[in-house]
Amino acid sequence: MNIIIYLIVAAVIGWAATMIMRDRSSLLINIVVAVVGAFLAGWFLSPIFGVGTINDAITLPTMLVTLLGAIILLAIVRLVRRGR
């Protein structure tokens, strides 16, 4: 049951990140963006803000850090796409 909740929260966070970055993506891409963004946020942003990610617990601060990680990931992907 926890994995289903985790995937739903990841989909919502990924969707929010794609809306903020004005990118069109499928549900699967939204989930992947949020999960990878959570890992990025865990390595780089969690030590700065002192907050975990949705990998630790699903709370508002962890969702915001995960959202920020997903936005950063989308920005990196956009820069790589432009370089081609």
N, CA, C and O atoms as a Tinker XYZ file with bonds, in Angstrom:
   336  protein
     1  N      0.818000   -1.199000    0.000000    73     2
     2  CA     0.000000    0.000000    0.000000    64     1     3
     3  C      0.862000    1.264000    0.000000    63     2     4     5
     4  O      0.501000    2.255000   -0.635000    81     3
     5  N      1.992000    1.240000    0.702000    73     3     6
     6  CA     2.843000    2.420000    0.752000    64     5     7
     7  C      3.401000    2.783000   -0.616000    63     6     8     9
     8  O      3.556000    3.964000   -0.927000    81     7
     9  N      3.701000    1.791000   -1.429000    73     7    10
    10  CA     4.260000    2.069000   -2.747000    64     9    11
    11  C      3.231000    2.764000   -3.638000    63    10    12    13
    12  O      3.591000    3.601000   -4.465000    81    11
    13  N      1.972000    2.425000   -3.476000    73    11    14
    14  CA     0.911000    3.075000   -4.260000    64    13    15
    15  C      0.789000    4.543000   -3.863000    63    14    16    17
    16  O      0.675000    5.414000   -4.726000    81    15
    17  N      0.812000    4.815000   -2.579000    73    15    18
    18  CA     0.750000    6.199000   -2.093000    64    17    19
    19  C      1.974000    6.969000   -2.566000    63    18    20    21
    20  O      1.863000    8.117000   -2.996000    81    19
    21  N      3.135000    6.340000   -2.486000    73    19    22
    22  CA     4.372000    6.972000   -2.936000    64    21    23
    23  C      4.290000    7.325000   -4.419000    63    22    24    25
    24  O      4.676000    8.427000   -4.808000    81    23
    25  N      3.801000    6.423000   -5.242000    73    23    26
    26  CA     3.690000    6.677000   -6.678000    64    25    27
    27  C      2.667000    7.765000   -6.985000    63    26    28    29
    28  O      2.873000    8.573000   -7.891000    81    27
    29  N      1.567000    7.790000   -6.236000    73    27    30
    30  CA     0.564000    8.840000   -6.439000    64    29    31
    31  C      1.142000   10.206000   -6.084000    63    30    32    33
    32  O      0.964000   11.171000   -6.827000    81    31
    33  N      1.834000   10.287000   -4.953000    73    31    34
    34  CA     2.454000   11.555000   -4.545000    64    33    35
    35  C      3.531000   11.953000   -5.548000    63    34    36    37
    36  O      3.647000   13.129000   -5.895000    81    35
    37  N      4.314000   10.995000   -6.014000    73    35    38
    38  CA     5.346000   11.289000   -7.009000    64    37    39
    39  C      4.723000   11.789000   -8.306000    63    38    40    41
    40  O      5.253000   12.710000   -8.928000    81    39
    41  N      3.614000   11.202000   -8.723000    73    39    42
    42  CA     2.937000   11.651000   -9.939000    64    41    43
    43  C      2.441000   13.082000   -9.791000    63    42    44    45
    44  O      2.569000   13.879000  -10.721000    81    43
    45  N      1.879000   13.418000   -8.638000    73    43    46
    46  CA     1.379000   14.773000   -8.405000    64    45    47
    47  C      2.540000   15.773000   -8.384000    63    46    48    49
    48  O      2.438000   16.856000   -8.961000    81    47
    49  N      3.628000   15.414000   -7.726000    73    47    50
    50  CA     4.785000   16.310000   -7.671000    64    49    51
    51  C      5.400000   16.461000   -9.058000    63    50    52    53
    52  O      5.771000   17.568000   -9.447000    81    51
    53  N      5.513000   15.384000   -9.800000    73    51    54
    54  CA     6.033000   15.460000  -11.167000    64    53    55
    55  C      5.144000   16.293000  -12.058000    63    54    56    57
    56  O      5.628000   17.067000  -12.883000    81    55
    57  N      3.832000   16.134000  -11.892000    73    55    58
    58  CA     2.887000   16.943000  -12.675000    64    57    59
    59  C      3.049000   18.425000  -12.335000    63    58    60    61
    60  O      3.060000   19.270000  -13.230000    81    59
    61  N      3.174000   18.737000  -11.054000    73    59    62
    62  CA     3.344000   20.133000  -10.641000    64    61    63
    63  C      4.644000   20.707000  -11.210000    63    62    64    65
    64  O      4.678000   21.854000  -11.655000    81    63
    65  N      5.701000   19.915000  -11.194000    73    63    66
    66  CA     6.976000   20.385000  -11.743000    64    65    67
    67  C      6.872000   20.637000  -13.241000    63    66    68    69
    68  O      7.401000   21.629000  -13.745000    81    67
    69  N      6.191000   19.743000  -13.956000    73    67    70
    70  CA     6.048000   19.953000  -15.397000    64    69    71
    71  C      5.148000   21.154000  -15.695000    63    70    72    73
    72  O      5.354000   21.838000  -16.697000    81    71
    73  N      4.167000   21.419000  -14.855000    73    71    74
    74  CA     3.323000   22.605000  -15.044000    64    73    75
    75  C      4.121000   23.882000  -14.775000    63    74    76    77
    76  O      3.977000   24.867000  -15.499000    81    75
    77  N      4.951000   23.868000  -13.749000    73    75    78
    78  CA     5.770000   25.041000  -13.426000    64    77    79
    79  C      6.768000   25.314000  -14.548000    63    78    80    81
    80  O      6.992000   26.466000  -14.922000    81    79
    81  N      7.366000   24.245000  -15.083000    73    79    82
    82  CA     8.358000   24.397000  -16.146000    64    81    83
    83  C      7.714000   24.473000  -17.531000    63    82    84    85
    84  O      8.420000   24.590000  -18.532000    81    83
    85  N      6.394000   24.408000  -17.598000    73    83    86
    86  CA     5.642000   24.448000  -18.853000    64    85    87
    87  C      6.127000   23.389000  -19.835000    63    86    88    89
    88  O      6.458000   23.680000  -20.984000    81    87
    89  N      6.157000   22.165000  -19.352000    73    87    90
    90  CA     6.584000   21.019000  -20.150000    64    89    91
    91  C      5.418000   20.051000  -20.220000    63    90    92    93
    92  O      4.665000   19.917000  -19.255000    81    91
    93  N      5.261000   19.383000  -21.338000    73    91    94
    94  CA     4.184000   18.399000  -21.481000    64    93    95
    95  C      4.780000   17.010000  -21.397000    63    94    96    97
    96  O      5.658000   16.642000  -22.178000    81    95
    97  N      4.293000   16.252000  -20.444000    73    95    98
    98  CA     4.819000   14.906000  -20.251000    64    97    99
    99  C      3.694000   13.966000  -19.871000    63    98   100   101
   100  O      2.621000   14.391000  -19.442000    81    99
   101  N      3.962000   12.679000  -20.038000    73    99   102
   102  CA     2.976000   11.666000  -19.669000    64   101   103
   103  C      3.046000   11.395000  -18.170000    63   102   104   105
   104  O      3.946000   11.877000  -17.481000    81   103
   105  N      2.097000   10.629000  -17.683000    73   103   106
   106  CA     2.049000   10.289000  -16.261000    64   105   107
   107  C      3.299000    9.530000  -15.846000    63   106   108   109
   108  O      3.849000    9.787000  -14.774000    81   107
   109  N      3.751000    8.613000  -16.666000    73   107   110
   110  CA     4.943000    7.835000  -16.339000    64   109   111
   111  C      6.173000    8.735000  -16.243000    63   110   112   113
   112  O      6.995000    8.570000  -15.342000    81   111
   113  N      6.297000    9.671000  -17.156000    73   111   114
   114  CA     7.427000   10.608000  -17.110000    64   113   115
   115  C      7.329000   11.481000  -15.876000    63   114   116   117
   116  O      8.353000   11.785000  -15.265000    81   115
   117  N      6.124000   11.898000  -15.485000    73   115   118
   118  CA     5.953000   12.693000  -14.270000    64   117   119
   119  C      6.447000   11.934000  -13.045000    63   118   120   121
   120  O      7.119000   12.506000  -12.187000    81   119
   121  N      6.116000   10.647000  -12.962000    73   119   122
   122  CA     6.546000    9.839000  -11.822000    64   121   123
   123  C      8.068000    9.704000  -11.820000    63   122   124   125
   124  O      8.710000    9.845000  -10.779000    81   123
   125  N      8.635000    9.430000  -12.989000    73   123   126
   126  CA    10.087000    9.278000  -13.079000    64   125   127
   127  C     10.786000   10.578000  -12.708000    63   126   128   129
   128  O     11.784000   10.562000  -11.986000    81   127
   129  N     10.272000   11.702000  -13.195000    73   127   130
   130  CA    10.866000   13.003000  -12.880000    64   129   131
   131  C     10.836000   13.255000  -11.374000    63   130   132   133
   132  O     11.821000   13.731000  -10.810000    81   131
   133  N      9.732000   12.946000  -10.725000    73   131   134
   134  CA     9.628000   13.184000   -9.291000    64   133   135
   135  C     10.538000   12.255000   -8.497000    63   134   136   137
   136  O     11.168000   12.686000   -7.532000    81   135
   137  N     10.614000   10.993000   -8.886000    73   135   138
   138  CA    11.448000   10.050000   -8.149000    64   137   139
   139  C     12.929000   10.404000   -8.311000    63   138   140   141
   140  O     13.675000   10.434000   -7.332000    81   139
   141  N     13.345000   10.669000   -9.542000    73   139   142
   142  CA    14.740000   11.060000   -9.760000    64   141   143
   143  C     15.013000   12.423000   -9.120000    63   142   144   145
   144  O     16.091000   12.648000   -8.569000    81   143
   145  N     14.044000   13.321000   -9.196000    73   143   146
   146  CA    14.181000   14.611000   -8.523000    64   145   147
   147  C     14.295000   14.465000   -7.022000    63   146   148   149
   148  O     15.002000   15.241000   -6.379000    81   147
   149  N     13.615000   13.487000   -6.452000    73   147   150
   150  CA    13.723000   13.230000   -5.015000    64   149   151
   151  C     15.124000   12.759000   -4.652000    63   150   152   153
   152  O     15.675000   13.166000   -3.630000    81   151
   153  N     15.700000   11.900000   -5.490000    73   151   154
   154  CA    17.064000   11.455000   -5.217000    64   153   155
   155  C     18.062000   12.601000   -5.365000    63   154   156   157
   156  O     18.990000   12.725000   -4.567000    81   155
   157  N     17.872000   13.439000   -6.386000    73   155   158
   158  CA    18.728000   14.617000   -6.536000    64   157   159
   159  C     18.597000   15.545000   -5.332000    63   158   160   161
   160  O     19.591000   16.033000   -4.795000    81   159
   161  N     17.377000   15.774000   -4.926000    73   159   162
   162  CA    17.127000   16.640000   -3.777000    64   161   163
   163  C     17.740000   16.040000   -2.515000    63   162   164   165
   164  O     18.249000   16.769000   -1.664000    81   163
   165  N     17.692000   14.721000   -2.391000    73   163   166
   166  CA    18.275000   14.062000   -1.224000    64   165   167
   167  C     19.773000   14.270000   -1.131000    63   166   168   169
   168  O     20.319000   14.431000   -0.040000    81   167
   169  N     20.437000   14.265000   -2.280000    73   167   170
   170  CA    21.886000   14.449000   -2.267000    64   169   171
   171  C     22.296000   15.905000   -2.115000    63   170   172   173
   172  O     23.232000   16.217000   -1.378000    81   171
   173  N     21.597000   16.801000   -2.813000    73   171   174
   174  CA    22.055000   18.186000   -2.875000    64   173   175
   175  C     21.256000   19.159000   -2.012000    63   174   176   177
   176  O     21.843000   20.055000   -1.405000    81   175
   177  N     19.949000   19.009000   -1.941000    73   175   178
   178  CA    19.125000   20.011000   -1.273000    64   177   179
   179  C     18.831000   19.689000    0.194000    63   178   180   181
   180  O     18.717000   20.599000    1.015000    81   179
   181  N     18.709000   18.423000    0.523000    73   179   182
   182  CA    18.394000   18.058000    1.906000    64   181   183
   183  C     19.436000   18.552000    2.907000    63   182   184   185
   184  O     19.061000   19.056000    3.965000    81   183
   185  N     20.727000   18.426000    2.612000    73   183   186
   186  CA    21.703000   18.968000    3.568000    64   185   187
   187  C     21.623000   20.488000    3.713000    63   186   188   189
   188  O     21.886000   21.027000    4.788000    81   187
   189  N     21.261000   21.174000    2.630000    73   187   190
   190  CA    21.165000   22.638000    2.682000    64   189   191
   191  C     19.977000   23.075000    3.537000    63   190   192   193
   192  O     20.112000   23.951000    4.392000    81   191
   193  N     18.799000   22.455000    3.301000    73   191   194
   194  CA    17.584000   22.868000    3.993000    64   193   195
   195  C     17.327000   22.093000    5.274000    63   194   196   197
   196  O     16.497000   22.508000    6.083000    81   195
   197  N     18.017000   20.982000    5.478000    73   195   198
   198  CA    17.801000   20.182000    6.680000    64   197   199
   199  C     16.473000   19.447000    6.679000    63   198   200   201
   200  O     15.923000   19.138000    7.736000    81   199
   201  N     15.959000   19.169000    5.485000    73   199   202
   202  CA    14.675000   18.485000    5.340000    64   201   203
   203  C     14.905000   17.279000    4.443000    63   202   204   205
   204  O     15.725000   17.334000    3.527000    81   203
   205  N     14.189000   16.196000    4.700000    73   203   206
   206  CA    14.313000   15.007000    3.864000    64   205   207
   207  C     13.535000   15.155000    2.580000    63   206   208   209
   208  O     13.124000   16.256000    2.214000    81   207
   209  N     13.333000   14.046000    1.895000    73   207   210
   210  CA    12.540000   14.020000    0.673000    64   209   211
   211  C     11.386000   13.046000    0.874000    63   210   212   213
   212  O     11.236000   12.474000    1.954000    81   211
   213  N     10.568000   12.854000   -0.165000    73   211   214
   214  CA     9.449000   11.924000   -0.030000    64   213   215
   215  C      9.930000   10.495000    0.128000    63   214   216   217
   216  O      9.142000    9.607000    0.456000    81   215
   217  N     11.225000   10.261000   -0.104000    73   215   218
   218  CA    11.781000    8.943000    0.152000    64   217   219
   219  C     11.826000    8.664000    1.651000    63   218   220   221
   220  O     11.830000    7.504000    2.063000    81   219
   221  N     11.860000    9.712000    2.469000    73   219   222
   222  CA    11.906000    9.568000    3.921000    64   221   223
   223  C     10.501000    9.540000    4.523000    63   222   224   225
   224  O     10.144000    8.612000    5.248000    81   223
   225  N      9.728000   10.547000    4.219000    73   223   226
   226  CA     8.354000   10.658000    4.727000    64   225   227
   227  C      7.592000   11.591000    3.793000    63   226   228   229
   228  O      8.188000   12.409000    3.092000    81   227
   229  N      6.292000   11.460000    3.791000    73   227   230
   230  CA     5.474000   12.308000    2.932000    64   229   231
   231  C      4.847000   13.396000    3.803000    63   230   232   233
   232  O      3.795000   13.207000    4.413000    81   231
   233  N      5.532000   14.543000    3.840000    73   231   234
   234  CA     5.049000   15.720000    4.551000    64   233   235
   235  C      5.192000   16.915000    3.608000    63   234   236   237
   236  O      5.808000   16.800000    2.549000    81   235
   237  N      4.637000   18.036000    3.983000    73   235   238
   238  CA     4.700000   19.219000    3.124000    64   237   239
   239  C      6.139000   19.665000    2.864000    63   238   240   241
   240  O      6.483000   19.910000    1.708000    81   239
   241  N      7.000000   19.784000    3.884000    73   239   242
   242  CA     8.385000   20.194000    3.577000    64   241   243
   243  C      9.117000   19.208000    2.672000    63   242   244   245
   244  O      9.880000   19.627000    1.802000    81   243
   245  N      8.901000   17.913000    2.857000    73   243   246
   246  CA     9.582000   16.939000    2.005000    64   245   247
   247  C      9.043000   16.995000    0.575000    63   246   248   249
   248  O      9.790000   16.792000   -0.382000    81   247
   249  N      7.756000   17.269000    0.437000    73   247   250
   250  CA     7.198000   17.389000   -0.910000    64   249   251
   251  C      7.731000   18.634000   -1.615000    63   250   252   253
   252  O      7.955000   18.608000   -2.825000    81   251
   253  N      7.935000   19.713000   -0.880000    73   251   254
   254  CA     8.478000   20.932000   -1.485000    64   253   255
   255  C      9.927000   20.735000   -1.919000    63   254   256   257
   256  O     10.321000   21.203000   -2.987000    81   255
   257  N     10.721000   20.048000   -1.102000    73   255   258
   258  CA    12.107000   19.770000   -1.484000    64   257   259
   259  C     12.144000   18.854000   -2.698000    63   258   260   261
   260  O     12.961000   19.051000   -3.598000    81   259
   261  N     11.267000   17.853000   -2.732000    73   259   262
   262  CA    11.191000   16.959000   -3.880000    64   261   263
   263  C     10.750000   17.722000   -5.131000    63   262   264   265
   264  O     11.274000   17.484000   -6.220000    81   263
   265  N      9.797000   18.631000   -4.978000    73   263   266
   266  CA     9.353000   19.458000   -6.102000    64   265   267
   267  C     10.508000   20.300000   -6.634000    63   266   268   269
   268  O     10.689000   20.414000   -7.846000    81   267
   269  N     11.274000   20.878000   -5.746000    73   267   270
   270  CA    12.423000   21.670000   -6.175000    64   269   271
   271  C     13.443000   20.804000   -6.901000    63   270   272   273
   272  O     14.024000   21.238000   -7.896000    81   271
   273  N     13.670000   19.589000   -6.419000    73   271   274
   274  CA    14.571000   18.667000   -7.104000    64   273   275
   275  C     14.058000   18.294000   -8.481000    63   274   276   277
   276  O     14.840000   18.197000   -9.427000    81   275
   277  N     12.752000   18.084000   -8.607000    73   275   278
   278  CA    12.158000   17.749000   -9.898000    64   277   279
   279  C     12.262000   18.921000  -10.867000    63   278   280   281
   280  O     12.515000   18.720000  -12.055000    81   279
   281  N     12.071000   20.132000  -10.377000    73   279   282
   282  CA    12.197000   21.323000  -11.231000    64   281   283
   283  C     13.634000   21.472000  -11.719000    63   282   284   285
   284  O     13.868000   21.790000  -12.885000    81   283
   285  N     14.589000   21.244000  -10.833000    73   283   286
   286  CA    15.996000   21.320000  -11.228000    64   285   287
   287  C     16.306000   20.257000  -12.273000    63   286   288   289
   288  O     17.017000   20.525000  -13.242000    81   287
   289  N     15.776000   19.052000  -12.082000    73   287   290
   290  CA    15.980000   17.979000  -13.064000    64   289   291
   291  C     15.397000   18.358000  -14.419000    63   290   292   293
   292  O     16.039000   18.140000  -15.447000    81   291
   293  N     14.203000   18.916000  -14.440000    73   291   294
   294  CA    13.598000   19.336000  -15.704000    64   293   295
   295  C     14.411000   20.442000  -16.376000    63   294   296   297
   296  O     14.533000   20.469000  -17.600000    81   295
   297  N     14.963000   21.345000  -15.581000    73   295   298
   298  CA    15.798000   22.409000  -16.144000    64   297   299
   299  C     17.062000   21.824000  -16.768000    63   298   300   301
   300  O     17.488000   22.267000  -17.834000    81   299
   301  N     17.658000   20.840000  -16.117000    73   299   302
   302  CA    18.854000   20.193000  -16.664000    64   301   303
   303  C     18.520000   19.471000  -17.962000    63   302   304   305
   304  O     19.261000   19.568000  -18.940000    81   303
   305  N     17.405000   18.747000  -17.973000    73   303   306
   306  CA    16.989000   18.034000  -19.185000    64   305   307
   307  C     16.729000   19.019000  -20.316000    63   306   308   309
   308  O     17.089000   18.755000  -21.464000    81   307
   309  N     16.116000   20.138000  -20.007000    73   307   310
   310  CA    15.835000   21.157000  -21.029000    64   309   311
   311  C     17.134000   21.726000  -21.598000    63   310   312   313
   312  O     17.233000   21.957000  -22.803000    81   311
   313  N     18.137000   21.953000  -20.735000    73   311   314
   314  CA    19.417000   22.446000  -21.220000    64   313   315
   315  C     20.113000   21.425000  -22.104000    63   314   316   317
   316  O     20.732000   21.793000  -23.102000    81   315
   317  N     20.024000   20.160000  -21.757000    73   315   318
   318  CA    20.653000   19.120000  -22.577000    64   317   319
   319  C     19.947000   19.014000  -23.921000    63   318   320   321
   320  O     20.605000   18.835000  -24.947000    81   319
   321  N     18.626000   19.119000  -23.937000    73   319   322
   322  CA    17.885000   19.061000  -25.196000    64   321   323
   323  C     18.244000   20.222000  -26.109000    63   322   324   325
   324  O     18.339000   20.040000  -27.323000    81   323
   325  N     18.445000   21.415000  -25.550000    73   323   326
   326  CA    18.812000   22.576000  -26.363000    64   325   327
   327  C     20.182000   22.427000  -26.975000    63   326   328   329
   328  O     20.437000   22.928000  -28.069000    81   327
   329  N     21.075000   21.735000  -26.270000    73   327   330
   330  CA    22.432000   21.562000  -26.772000    64   329   331
   331  C     22.504000   20.690000  -27.997000    63   330   332   333
   332  O     23.498000   20.740000  -28.721000    81   331
   333  N     21.496000   19.896000  -28.255000    73   331   334
   334  CA    21.533000   18.983000  -29.398000    64   333   335
   335  C     21.133000   19.648000  -30.667000    63   334   336
   336  O     21.114000   19.010000  -31.719000    81   335
